[in-house]
Amino acid sequence: MPARKKWRIAGINFDFRHMDHLLSHAHTARNAEIVGISHEDSKEMQDAIRDCSIPNDRVFTDWKKCIEQTKPDVVILCPASGAHADWVEKVAPYKVHVLIEKPFAANLAQADRMVAAMKKTGRKLAINWPLAWYPPHITAHRLVSAGRIGDLQEVHFYDGNRSPIWERGNPKATPPTLAQKKASWFYDANGGGSLIDYLGYGSTLATWYFDGKKPTEITAVTAGARGVPADEQSVTTARYGEWLSTFHTRWGTFSDPWEHQPQPKCGFVLKGSRGTIANYDYEDTIRVQTARHPEGKVIAVDKPKRPRTNPVQYFLNCLETGEPIAGPLSPKIARIGQQIVDTSALSAKQKKTLKLLK
């Protein structure tokens, strides 16, 4: 029996520190090997070097040298949101498959550049949305697809965190100052803000729940502290047929949901023609209402199974089997999510309801 292929993986650009989690999945995968990592500031790579036992000769501060010397099959990218298209265009000519951390892009034009760059090479592109791997949201999708709550009519989403630059691990941490916010790419006017950070989660997973259905029109408003370049809160209303769905994003929640669920709780509420589902981030159960259980029934979430326990495992399985990349990681679904994000940003700017951008 032939030996199973080991996929050569390089992690390039650590702007967004979700890179550490993605590399940890590659490190523990039996069919993968981390052959190189690269970031202009070596300090940002130290945790990954330690946790994934990456030797010094596989660590680079020049991304070109990293690719040219290690010859990866797959590149994992975690650049700042506004630079996604630039980085995909940089690495695509090396004919590598690309797994890029959310969001898809800063805007539709950049998303389309990414798809075009990868299409030229015949390699695969996937966009990772961490929420897509949370068992409550996977379980909710299974129930919606099975018709448990009838035809899906509404998706209601609320999510965020205390701040993307909150000093986590420090129990005495205080909210970031205006100066700190202005110095961070997270708050940059190009690709920064809570809307671009979190609305893509809600809009992309909503598109998954709606099985690719698009809203026809969008109304959005944003808010933020005076002087901050990007928004810190947004509320988007999307019309799907006769009914309205809502998406709330917030930098400034009372607590981080991965430590303590704030109020409002982070996650989703799904309204169907014959029932509802409440599926919140990080929880071990979801609550389902149906005609048989109008009081609501608490259901344990599904336990993820291979090859769908994490994004790296799933992506490599698709490459090995030829299975199409599906769900929120698929550029097709994520592009609809990006359409909603772009229309929302423009609606907030123009202060009016808009038809969904093409």
C-alpha angles and dihedrals in degrees: 000000000000118000115261114255116256110216114225108225131192125188111212127185118014097200089121109046094214079095089084092060094046092049090049088059090050090047093056096041114108092212098048139072127192102228098173148354130199140189131150091237110054091199090071091060099052097094092051092046090054099040096043097037093235112179120231094249089064095053119093139174091196112070094200092056089048093057097037095049100038099036098209126198091208131032121200112206128196105169128151111288094251092054101052095105093046092053096046089050089050097053101032095079088063087067096239129148111246131217108184126187119241143307102063091226144314090268144350094269091057092045090054090049089055093051091047093050092052094043090061090059100042090232127130128260124199130177115213119219109184092207089062089070097051109113095224091057093044090050092049090052091052092052094046091049090050091054095245092146097029121238112358109243107164140022119195118191134183122174145143143105141247090272134316088240098044111137096247118196091036109102090196095052117138129205114284116266124242090254091053091050093050090052094054126085088219088072096040116128089232107069098340134112139074093278095060091037100051111011090072089061092054098039094045096047090043088055088051091050091047090050094240097317114149129217116240099216140016135206119187140171130187136200140186145155116290113273097018109128096218135040121271096192136028138178119198127186116198126191116221106181109301096347140069130230124194133212122192124188125186138181100191104051113163090249138002108266093225088062103032126352107246125215118281086046118237116244139048143312114197122199119200134177091259105026150344139249128205110199115173129188118271096001125135095218140039128208120232127191121197136155087265092051107026089159088063130254123232112223128190113242122250118265109238115244133199130305090025105053098101139003098255093050091048095046093050091048090054090050092049098045101032089237110156116252104253141183123020093343092061116099089224094059093036091052091058087051088051091050088057092047094049093045090049093051091050092045091053091048095048093037094226143096114271138192113248110278117244 
